[in-house]
């Protein structure tokens, strides 16, 4: 009992353990940035994550002495340094803010695990209810996703005797945690855009690819023939949708000439979607994400009717619950990602934009029959990929 | 665990196990899932894999070719998994009782939790049977 108490206390204390990010606010000088970061690391005496700032060769600097430090506003400081280099000595003044972030709290509670799960339940309800209304049905109750998940927690977990057990059990867990990580990143950028770092759009796209790969590993480890069929289809589908998706996301990157989500969000006066290339890229991105989430026209890899769940066929209990939940979380953050890259901003209008994009997914899902895997490949390589190439050419030529 | 049981009753995933039926009950089972009756209101879904199922809907009379496979199928399900017999055939073999190709009843093979008689049972009867199963489990 005592042990559990101390473990709980330890866990809660780590939940609120702060890390400090130092952000150089106004200084374009490379040397000044370098000093700022060096000084910060030594002065704060804690773990410091370097957010911005470029390295210059430290051999140029002979001695740094701090002249004054003054508090300008909430968590914003002005530091004045005297820097002696080999040629001369210069005075630099640097402003920086100290952000206190709570990494575990962020990952586990607010924009992370708990929040993402509840948001995903709500979005999956909206999706299923809209589907039901389109099909002239009544539809499930509000917390149906939660009931399904809690029910699966209480079910037995079966591991096939012919399965490679470690990979079979680990793959849903890894896939789920990576989906939650992507969700945390995107929601954090949405609520606090300044957390964005250079290259994060590549990180997000890369992490979004990992769950599908991990599920393919797990399904092929199950030793089931039908699961193998699902894996083969998923692999072919992935080979066809990944390239158009990345080329479509390249259009906002070209337009804002930055691989940082914050820069893409704050890029221009007019949203990217209102240009011709942006519109084409938006269409390509929506269709590719449809395949990435595994919604109906492109769900040949887990078709219930023909291959009985495909890659999920051997999973039961909590492992199945994690796969389903990860899919719902991915479904709930994809519209957010599209909004952030293609038409950001707009205060409360974001809610309306989110639901327009979500509605697009639901409508495509409900008005199209399932494509055979060969048809999907043809569709992506012969129609969607050329469109995305045209979009890139237009974006480079400035349209 | 009260909450897990409550959730189980609110999201029963159904797998359909046809034991050489005449296709009559099968069509009525599918009818219960169509927009008119819409079993998704109660969280009931048709799933393709026995590993995902909470309820096994058995229709038809077991014959010599498949009667061992029903037990085998139920053994592969993640517990708890309930068995519901749909139609007169799976309740008591009906007119096929003395048939040359019928070795036994469904309930000689597995424990059946609910019987839905009728040849075929109407979708309303299937829904009523499922509701009775839920009430019995409470």
Interface residues (C-beta under 8 A of the other chain):
Chain A: X128 X132 X135 X136 X137 X138 X139 X140 X141 X144 X146 X147 X148 X149 X150 X151 X153 X154 X155 X156 X157 X158 X304 X305 X307 X308 X309 X312 X313 X314 X315 X316 X317 X320
Chain B: X1 X3 X4 X5 X6 X7 X8 X10 X11 X35 X38 X40 X41 X43 X46 X47 X48 X49 X51 X52 X54 X76 X78 X79 X80
